[in-house]
Amino acid sequence: MAKNKKEGFQSAAGLIRYFDAEEKTTLQIDPKLVIALTIGTIIVVTILKYLYPT
């Protein structure tokens, strides 16, 4: 049983190290920008739906 606990801790430590390294090297996108782009896409699709009905 002690063996399982030890493996879980090592596995979690590896994931923490992976995500810490990833945060420093990846592109950071502001969540507000993602929401704004989503709303903009919805608006464009809705306008196109009314301009070009199927």
N, CA, C and O atoms as a Tripos MOL2 file, in Angstrom:
@<TRIPOS>MOLECULE
protein
  216   215    54     0     0
PROTEIN
NO_CHARGES

@<TRIPOS>ATOM
      1 N           0.8210   -1.1910    0.0000 N.3       1 MET1
      2 CA          0.0000    0.0000    0.0000 C.3       1 MET1
      3 C           0.8690    1.2610    0.0000 C.2       1 MET1
      4 O           0.5150    2.2570   -0.6320 O.2       1 MET1
      5 N           1.9850    1.2250    0.6920 N.am      2 ALA2
      6 CA          2.8770    2.3750    0.7180 C.3       2 ALA2
      7 C           3.4600    2.6400   -0.6630 C.2       2 ALA2
      8 O           3.7510    3.7860   -1.0060 O.2       2 ALA2
      9 N           3.6300    1.5980   -1.4510 N.am      3 LYS3
     10 CA          4.1810    1.7490   -2.7890 C.3       3 LYS3
     11 C           3.2490    2.6010   -3.6580 C.2       3 LYS3
     12 O           3.7210    3.4490   -4.4150 O.2       3 LYS3
     13 N           1.9430    2.3880   -3.5600 N.am      4 ASN4
     14 CA          0.9740    3.1550   -4.3520 C.3       4 ASN4
     15 C           1.0050    4.6370   -4.0110 C.2       4 ASN4
     16 O           0.9210    5.4810   -4.9020 O.2       4 ASN4
     17 N           1.1260    4.9570   -2.7320 N.am      5 LYS5
     18 CA          1.1750    6.3630   -2.3370 C.3       5 LYS5
     19 C           2.4220    7.0400   -2.8840 C.2       5 LYS5
     20 O           2.3660    8.1910   -3.3190 O.2       5 LYS5
     21 N           3.5340    6.3420   -2.8660 N.am      6 LYS6
     22 CA          4.7870    6.9110   -3.3470 C.3       6 LYS6
     23 C           4.7120    7.1920   -4.8480 C.2       6 LYS6
     24 O           5.1830    8.2350   -5.3040 O.2       6 LYS6
     25 N           4.1290    6.2780   -5.6180 N.am      7 GLU7
     26 CA          3.9990    6.4680   -7.0570 C.3       7 GLU7
     27 C           3.0800    7.6450   -7.3660 C.2       7 GLU7
     28 O           3.3590    8.4140   -8.2850 O.2       7 GLU7
     29 N           2.0060    7.7970   -6.6260 N.am      8 GLY8
     30 CA          1.0790    8.9010   -6.8560 C.3       8 GLY8
     31 C           1.7320   10.2430   -6.6270 C.2       8 GLY8
     32 O           1.4940   11.1870   -7.3800 O.2       8 GLY8
     33 N           2.5530   10.3410   -5.5960 N.am      9 PHE9
     34 CA          3.2410   11.5970   -5.3100 C.3       9 PHE9
     35 C           4.2320   11.9420   -6.4150 C.2       9 PHE9
     36 O           4.3040   13.0910   -6.8500 O.2       9 PHE9
     37 N           4.9910   10.9550   -6.8660 N.am     10 GLN10
     38 CA          5.9580   11.1990   -7.9330 C.3      10 GLN10
     39 C           5.2400   11.5990   -9.2180 C.2      10 GLN10
     40 O           5.6950   12.4820   -9.9460 O.2      10 GLN10
     41 N           4.1400   10.9580   -9.4830 N.am     11 SER11
     42 CA          3.3810   11.2690  -10.6920 C.3      11 SER11
     43 C           2.8360   12.6950  -10.6220 C.2      11 SER11
     44 O           2.8950   13.4290  -11.6080 O.2      11 SER11
     45 N           2.3180   13.0800   -9.4910 N.am     12 ALA12
     46 CA          1.7890   14.4370   -9.3220 C.3      12 ALA12
     47 C           2.9060   15.4670   -9.4180 C.2      12 ALA12
     48 O           2.7120   16.5370   -9.9950 O.2      12 ALA12
     49 N           4.0610   15.1610   -8.8670 N.am     13 ALA13
     50 CA          5.1880   16.0910   -8.9360 C.3      13 ALA13
     51 C           5.6270   16.2890  -10.3820 C.2      13 ALA13
     52 O           5.9890   17.3990  -10.7720 O.2      13 ALA13
     53 N           5.5990   15.2350  -11.1740 N.am     14 GLY14
     54 CA          5.9550   15.3380  -12.5850 C.3      14 GLY14
     55 C           4.9750   16.2060  -13.3410 C.2      14 GLY14
     56 O           5.3800   17.0060  -14.1840 O.2      14 GLY14
     57 N           3.6900   16.0620  -13.0530 N.am     15 LEU15
     58 CA          2.6780   16.8910  -13.7130 C.3      15 LEU15
     59 C           2.8390   18.3590  -13.3370 C.2      15 LEU15
     60 O           2.7080   19.2400  -14.1870 O.2      15 LEU15
     61 N           3.1190   18.6180  -12.0810 N.am     16 ILE16
     62 CA          3.3110   20.0050  -11.6450 C.3      16 ILE16
     63 C           4.5020   20.6180  -12.3620 C.2      16 ILE16
     64 O           4.4350   21.7610  -12.8130 O.2      16 ILE16
     65 N           5.5900   19.8690  -12.4690 N.am     17 ARG17
     66 CA          6.7660   20.3520  -13.1770 C.3      17 ARG17
     67 C           6.4460   20.6100  -14.6490 C.2      17 ARG17
     68 O           6.9030   21.6020  -15.2170 O.2      17 ARG17
     69 N           5.6660   19.7250  -15.2680 N.am     18 TYR18
     70 CA          5.2950   19.8800  -16.6790 C.3      18 TYR18
     71 C           4.4790   21.1490  -16.8820 C.2      18 TYR18
     72 O           4.7700   21.9320  -17.7860 O.2      18 TYR18
     73 N           3.4680   21.3600  -16.0560 N.am     19 PHE19
     74 CA          2.6090   22.5270  -16.2350 C.3      19 PHE19
     75 C           3.3220   23.8280  -15.8770 C.2      19 PHE19
     76 O           3.0370   24.8610  -16.4820 O.2      19 PHE19
     77 N           4.2360   23.8070  -14.9170 N.am     20 ASP20
     78 CA          5.0190   25.0040  -14.6100 C.3      20 ASP20
     79 C           5.8820   25.3930  -15.7960 C.2      20 ASP20
     80 O           5.9750   26.5740  -16.1310 O.2      20 ASP20
     81 N           6.5090   24.4250  -16.4340 N.am     21 ALA21
     82 CA          7.3540   24.7060  -17.5970 C.3      21 ALA21
     83 C           6.5090   25.1880  -18.7620 C.2      21 ALA21
     84 O           6.9320   26.0680  -19.5120 O.2      21 ALA21
     85 N           5.3330   24.6290  -18.9190 N.am     22 GLU22
     86 CA          4.4600   24.9960  -20.0320 C.3      22 GLU22
     87 C           3.9580   26.4280  -19.8800 C.2      22 GLU22
     88 O           3.8480   27.1450  -20.8740 O.2      22 GLU22
     89 N           3.6570   26.8520  -18.6830 N.am     23 GLU23
     90 CA          3.1440   28.2050  -18.4600 C.3      23 GLU23
     91 C           4.1530   29.2700  -18.8680 C.2      23 GLU23
     92 O           3.7590   30.3380  -19.3360 O.2      23 GLU23
     93 N           5.4240   29.0090  -18.7060 N.am     24 LYS24
     94 CA          6.4420   30.0040  -18.9900 C.3      24 LYS24
     95 C           6.7400   30.1240  -20.4800 C.2      24 LYS24
     96 O           7.1760   31.1810  -20.9360 O.2      24 LYS24
     97 N           6.5140   29.0620  -21.2420 N.am     25 THR25
     98 CA          6.9300   29.0540  -22.6350 C.3      25 THR25
     99 C           5.7880   29.1820  -23.6350 C.2      25 THR25
    100 O           6.0430   29.3460  -24.8280 O.2      25 THR25
    101 N           4.5590   29.1130  -23.1940 N.am     26 THR26
    102 CA          3.4330   29.1310  -24.1360 C.3      26 THR26
    103 C           2.8900   30.5430  -24.3270 C.2      26 THR26
    104 O           3.1710   31.4540  -23.5480 O.2      26 THR26
    105 N           2.1220   30.6890  -25.3650 N.am     27 LEU27
    106 CA          1.4610   31.9440  -25.6650 C.3      27 LEU27
    107 C           0.3580   32.1860  -24.6350 C.2      27 LEU27
    108 O          -0.4760   31.3130  -24.3950 O.2      27 LEU27
    109 N           0.3590   33.3460  -24.0420 N.am     28 GLN28
    110 CA         -0.6500   33.6850  -23.0460 C.3      28 GLN28
    111 C          -1.7610   34.4930  -23.7150 C.2      28 GLN28
    112 O          -1.5040   35.5590  -24.2740 O.2      28 GLN28
    113 N          -2.9920   33.9890  -23.6590 N.am     29 ILE29
    114 CA         -4.1390   34.6730  -24.2460 C.3      29 ILE29
    115 C          -5.0510   35.1170  -23.1100 C.2      29 ILE29
    116 O          -5.3960   34.3370  -22.2230 O.2      29 ILE29
    117 N          -5.4280   36.3770  -23.1610 N.am     30 ASP30
    118 CA         -6.3110   36.9290  -22.1500 C.3      30 ASP30
    119 C          -7.7010   36.3050  -22.2850 C.2      30 ASP30
    120 O          -8.2390   36.2640  -23.3910 O.2      30 ASP30
    121 N          -8.2910   35.8230  -21.2040 N.am     31 PRO31
    122 CA         -9.6270   35.2220  -21.2790 C.3      31 PRO31
    123 C         -10.6820   36.1770  -21.8390 C.2      31 PRO31
    124 O         -11.6300   35.7380  -22.4890 O.2      31 PRO31
    125 N         -10.5220   37.4710  -21.5930 N.am     32 LYS32
    126 CA        -11.4720   38.4460  -22.1310 C.3      32 LYS32
    127 C         -11.4260   38.4630  -23.6530 C.2      32 LYS32
    128 O         -12.4570   38.6390  -24.3020 O.2      32 LYS32
    129 N         -10.2420   38.2810  -24.2260 N.am     33 LEU33
    130 CA        -10.0990   38.2300  -25.6760 C.3      33 LEU33
    131 C         -10.8270   37.0220  -26.2460 C.2      33 LEU33
    132 O         -11.4740   37.1250  -27.2880 O.2      33 LEU33
    133 N         -10.7300   35.8860  -25.5810 N.am     34 VAL34
    134 CA        -11.4170   34.6750  -26.0380 C.3      34 VAL34
    135 C         -12.9290   34.8890  -26.0150 C.2      34 VAL34
    136 O         -13.6250   34.5000  -26.9530 O.2      34 VAL34
    137 N         -13.4330   35.5010  -24.9590 N.am     35 ILE35
    138 CA        -14.8710   35.7670  -24.8610 C.3      35 ILE35
    139 C         -15.3060   36.7510  -25.9380 C.2      35 ILE35
    140 O         -16.3500   36.5620  -26.5630 O.2      35 ILE35
    141 N         -14.5190   37.7960  -26.1610 N.am     36 ALA36
    142 CA        -14.8530   38.7890  -27.1820 C.3      36 ALA36
    143 C         -14.8640   38.1610  -28.5730 C.2      36 ALA36
    144 O         -15.7600   38.4500  -29.3660 O.2      36 ALA36
    145 N         -13.8950   37.3180  -28.8820 N.am     37 LEU37
    146 CA        -13.8620   36.6500  -30.1810 C.3      37 LEU37
    147 C         -15.0470   35.6990  -30.3580 C.2      37 LEU37
    148 O         -15.5980   35.5790  -31.4530 O.2      37 LEU37
    149 N         -15.4270   35.0350  -29.2870 N.am     38 THR38
    150 CA        -16.5870   34.1400  -29.3410 C.3      38 THR38
    151 C         -17.8560   34.9170  -29.6230 C.2      38 THR38
    152 O         -18.6480   34.5250  -30.4790 O.2      38 THR38
    153 N         -18.0580   36.0160  -28.9110 N.am     39 ILE39
    154 CA        -19.2470   36.8440  -29.1250 C.3      39 ILE39
    155 C         -19.2270   37.4370  -30.5290 C.2      39 ILE39
    156 O         -20.2640   37.4850  -31.1900 O.2      39 ILE39
    157 N         -18.0690   37.8860  -30.9950 N.am     40 GLY40
    158 CA        -17.9450   38.4180  -32.3480 C.3      40 GLY40
    159 C         -18.2870   37.3790  -33.4000 C.2      40 GLY40
    160 O         -18.9630   37.6860  -34.3820 O.2      40 GLY40
    161 N         -17.8300   36.1660  -33.2040 N.am     41 THR41
    162 CA        -18.1440   35.0860  -34.1410 C.3      41 THR41
    163 C         -19.6350   34.7960  -34.1680 C.2      41 THR41
    164 O         -20.2090   34.5870  -35.2370 O.2      41 THR41
    165 N         -20.2650   34.7820  -33.0050 N.am     42 ILE42
    166 CA        -21.7130   34.5510  -32.9330 C.3      42 ILE42
    167 C         -22.4600   35.6510  -33.6860 C.2      42 ILE42
    168 O         -23.4100   35.3670  -34.4160 O.2      42 ILE42
    169 N         -22.0430   36.8830  -33.5140 N.am     43 ILE43
    170 CA        -22.6990   38.0010  -34.1950 C.3      43 ILE43
    171 C         -22.5490   37.8790  -35.7140 C.2      43 ILE43
    172 O         -23.5190   38.0570  -36.4510 O.2      43 ILE43
    173 N         -21.3450   37.5780  -36.1790 N.am     44 VAL44
    174 CA        -21.1050   37.4480  -37.6190 C.3      44 VAL44
    175 C         -21.9290   36.3060  -38.2030 C.2      44 VAL44
    176 O         -22.5330   36.4670  -39.2630 O.2      44 VAL44
    177 N         -21.9650   35.1700  -37.5400 N.am     45 VAL45
    178 CA        -22.7300   34.0300  -38.0320 C.3      45 VAL45
    179 C         -24.2190   34.3550  -38.0620 C.2      45 VAL45
    180 O         -24.9160   33.9790  -39.0050 O.2      45 VAL45
    181 N         -24.7090   35.0460  -37.0410 N.am     46 THR46
    182 CA        -26.1220   35.4170  -37.0030 C.3      46 THR46
    183 C         -26.4640   36.3780  -38.1370 C.2      46 THR46
    184 O         -27.4980   36.2220  -38.7850 O.2      46 THR46
    185 N         -25.6180   37.3610  -38.3830 N.am     47 ILE47
    186 CA        -25.8590   38.3090  -39.4900 C.3      47 ILE47
    187 C         -25.8420   37.5780  -40.8250 C.2      47 ILE47
    188 O         -26.7080   37.8140  -41.6680 O.2      47 ILE47
    189 N         -24.8740   36.6990  -41.0260 N.am     48 LEU48
    190 CA        -24.8030   35.9520  -42.2740 C.3      48 LEU48
    191 C         -26.0100   35.0270  -42.4530 C.2      48 LEU48
    192 O         -26.4550   34.7930  -43.5760 O.2      48 LEU48
    193 N         -26.5280   34.5100  -41.3590 N.am     49 LYS49
    194 CA        -27.7090   33.6460  -41.4200 C.3      49 LYS49
    195 C         -28.9070   34.4320  -41.9660 C.2      49 LYS49
    196 O         -29.6870   33.8910  -42.7510 O.2      49 LYS49
    197 N         -29.0610   35.6750  -41.5690 N.am     50 TYR50
    198 CA        -30.1830   36.4850  -42.0430 C.3      50 TYR50
    199 C         -29.9440   37.0370  -43.4500 C.2      50 TYR50
    200 O         -30.9030   37.2260  -44.1980 O.2      50 TYR50
    201 N         -28.7050   37.2960  -43.8230 N.am     51 LEU51
    202 CA        -28.4110   37.7920  -45.1500 C.3      51 LEU51
    203 C         -28.5110   36.7100  -46.2190 C.2      51 LEU51
    204 O         -28.9560   36.9690  -47.3370 O.2      51 LEU51
    205 N         -28.0960   35.5050  -45.8700 N.am     52 TYR52
    206 CA        -28.0800   34.3860  -46.8070 C.3      52 TYR52
    207 C         -28.8390   33.2090  -46.2310 C.2      52 TYR52
    208 O         -28.2200   32.2220  -45.8310 O.2      52 TYR52
    209 N         -30.1660   33.2810  -46.1740 N.am     53 PRO53
    210 CA        -30.9230   32.1410  -45.6230 C.3      53 PRO53
    211 C         -30.8470   30.9290  -46.5580 C.2      53 PRO53
    212 O         -30.7390   31.0760  -47.7750 O.2      53 PRO53
    213 N         -30.9040   29.7580  -45.9790 N.am     54 THR54
    214 CA        -30.8370   28.5290  -46.7910 C.3      54 THR54
    215 C         -32.1770   28.0220  -47.1660 C.2      54 THR54
    216 O         -32.2840   27.0020  -47.8460 O.2      54 THR54
@<TRIPOS>BOND
     1     1     2 1
     2     2     3 1
     3     3     4 2
     4     3     5 am
     5     5     6 1
     6     6     7 1
     7     7     8 2
     8     7     9 am
     9     9    10 1
    10    10    11 1
    11    11    12 2
    12    11    13 am
    13    13    14 1
    14    14    15 1
    15    15    16 2
    16    15    17 am
    17    17    18 1
    18    18    19 1
    19    19    20 2
    20    19    21 am
    21    21    22 1
    22    22    23 1
    23    23    24 2
    24    23    25 am
    25    25    26 1
    26    26    27 1
    27    27    28 2
    28    27    29 am
    29    29    30 1
    30    30    31 1
    31    31    32 2
    32    31    33 am
    33    33    34 1
    34    34    35 1
    35    35    36 2
    36    35    37 am
    37    37    38 1
    38    38    39 1
    39    39    40 2
    40    39    41 am
    41    41    42 1
    42    42    43 1
    43    43    44 2
    44    43    45 am
    45    45    46 1
    46    46    47 1
    47    47    48 2
    48    47    49 am
    49    49    50 1
    50    50    51 1
    51    51    52 2
    52    51    53 am
    53    53    54 1
    54    54    55 1
    55    55    56 2
    56    55    57 am
    57    57    58 1
    58    58    59 1
    59    59    60 2
    60    59    61 am
    61    61    62 1
    62    62    63 1
    63    63    64 2
    64    63    65 am
    65    65    66 1
    66    66    67 1
    67    67    68 2
    68    67    69 am
    69    69    70 1
    70    70    71 1
    71    71    72 2
    72    71    73 am
    73    73    74 1
    74    74    75 1
    75    75    76 2
    76    75    77 am
    77    77    78 1
    78    78    79 1
    79    79    80 2
    80    79    81 am
    81    81    82 1
    82    82    83 1
    83    83    84 2
    84    83    85 am
    85    85    86 1
    86    86    87 1
    87    87    88 2
    88    87    89 am
    89    89    90 1
    90    90    91 1
    91    91    92 2
    92    91    93 am
    93    93    94 1
    94    94    95 1
    95    95    96 2
    96    95    97 am
    97    97    98 1
    98    98    99 1
    99    99   100 2
   100    99   101 am
   101   101   102 1
   102   102   103 1
   103   103   104 2
   104   103   105 am
   105   105   106 1
   106   106   107 1
   107   107   108 2
   108   107   109 am
   109   109   110 1
   110   110   111 1
   111   111   112 2
   112   111   113 am
   113   113   114 1
   114   114   115 1
   115   115   116 2
   116   115   117 am
   117   117   118 1
   118   118   119 1
   119   119   120 2
   120   119   121 am
   121   121   122 1
   122   122   123 1
   123   123   124 2
   124   123   125 am
   125   125   126 1
   126   126   127 1
   127   127   128 2
   128   127   129 am
   129   129   130 1
   130   130   131 1
   131   131   132 2
   132   131   133 am
   133   133   134 1
   134   134   135 1
   135   135   136 2
   136   135   137 am
   137   137   138 1
   138   138   139 1
   139   139   140 2
   140   139   141 am
   141   141   142 1
   142   142   143 1
   143   143   144 2
   144   143   145 am
   145   145   146 1
   146   146   147 1
   147   147   148 2
   148   147   149 am
   149   149   150 1
   150   150   151 1
   151   151   152 2
   152   151   153 am
   153   153   154 1
   154   154   155 1
   155   155   156 2
   156   155   157 am
   157   157   158 1
   158   158   159 1
   159   159   160 2
   160   159   161 am
   161   161   162 1
   162   162   163 1
   163   163   164 2
   164   163   165 am
   165   165   166 1
   166   166   167 1
   167   167   168 2
   168   167   169 am
   169   169   170 1
   170   170   171 1
   171   171   172 2
   172   171   173 am
   173   173   174 1
   174   174   175 1
   175   175   176 2
   176   175   177 am
   177   177   178 1
   178   178   179 1
   179   179   180 2
   180   179   181 am
   181   181   182 1
   182   182   183 1
   183   183   184 2
   184   183   185 am
   185   185   186 1
   186   186   187 1
   187   187   188 2
   188   187   189 am
   189   189   190 1
   190   190   191 1
   191   191   192 2
   192   191   193 am
   193   193   194 1
   194   194   195 1
   195   195   196 2
   196   195   197 am
   197   197   198 1
   198   198   199 1
   199   199   200 2
   200   199   201 am
   201   201   202 1
   202   202   203 1
   203   203   204 2
   204   203   205 am
   205   205   206 1
   206   206   207 1
   207   207   208 2
   208   207   209 am
   209   209   210 1
   210   210   211 1
   211   211   212 2
   212   211   213 am
   213   213   214 1
   214   214   215 1
   215   215   216 2
@<TRIPOS>SUBSTRUCTURE
     1 MET1         2 RESIDUE 1 A MET
     2 ALA2         6 RESIDUE 1 A ALA
     3 LYS3        10 RESIDUE 1 A LYS
     4 ASN4        14 RESIDUE 1 A ASN
     5 LYS5        18 RESIDUE 1 A LYS
     6 LYS6        22 RESIDUE 1 A LYS
     7 GLU7        26 RESIDUE 1 A GLU
     8 GLY8        30 RESIDUE 1 A GLY
     9 PHE9        34 RESIDUE 1 A PHE
    10 GLN10       38 RESIDUE 1 A GLN
    11 SER11       42 RESIDUE 1 A SER
    12 ALA12       46 RESIDUE 1 A ALA
    13 ALA13       50 RESIDUE 1 A ALA
    14 GLY14       54 RESIDUE 1 A GLY
    15 LEU15       58 RESIDUE 1 A LEU
    16 ILE16       62 RESIDUE 1 A ILE
    17 ARG17       66 RESIDUE 1 A ARG
    18 TYR18       70 RESIDUE 1 A TYR
    19 PHE19       74 RESIDUE 1 A PHE
    20 ASP20       78 RESIDUE 1 A ASP
    21 ALA21       82 RESIDUE 1 A ALA
    22 GLU22       86 RESIDUE 1 A GLU
    23 GLU23       90 RESIDUE 1 A GLU
    24 LYS24       94 RESIDUE 1 A LYS
    25 THR25       98 RESIDUE 1 A THR
    26 THR26      102 RESIDUE 1 A THR
    27 LEU27      106 RESIDUE 1 A LEU
    28 GLN28      110 RESIDUE 1 A GLN
    29 ILE29      114 RESIDUE 1 A ILE
    30 ASP30      118 RESIDUE 1 A ASP
    31 PRO31      122 RESIDUE 1 A PRO
    32 LYS32      126 RESIDUE 1 A LYS
    33 LEU33      130 RESIDUE 1 A LEU
    34 VAL34      134 RESIDUE 1 A VAL
    35 ILE35      138 RESIDUE 1 A ILE
    36 ALA36      142 RESIDUE 1 A ALA
    37 LEU37      146 RESIDUE 1 A LEU
    38 THR38      150 RESIDUE 1 A THR
    39 ILE39      154 RESIDUE 1 A ILE
    40 GLY40      158 RESIDUE 1 A GLY
    41 THR41      162 RESIDUE 1 A THR
    42 ILE42      166 RESIDUE 1 A ILE
    43 ILE43      170 RESIDUE 1 A ILE
    44 VAL44      174 RESIDUE 1 A VAL
    45 VAL45      178 RESIDUE 1 A VAL
    46 THR46      182 RESIDUE 1 A THR
    47 ILE47      186 RESIDUE 1 A ILE
    48 LEU48      190 RESIDUE 1 A LEU
    49 LYS49      194 RESIDUE 1 A LYS
    50 TYR50      198 RESIDUE 1 A TYR
    51 LEU51      202 RESIDUE 1 A LEU
    52 TYR52      206 RESIDUE 1 A TYR
    53 PRO53      210 RESIDUE 1 A PRO
    54 THR54      214 RESIDUE 1 A THR
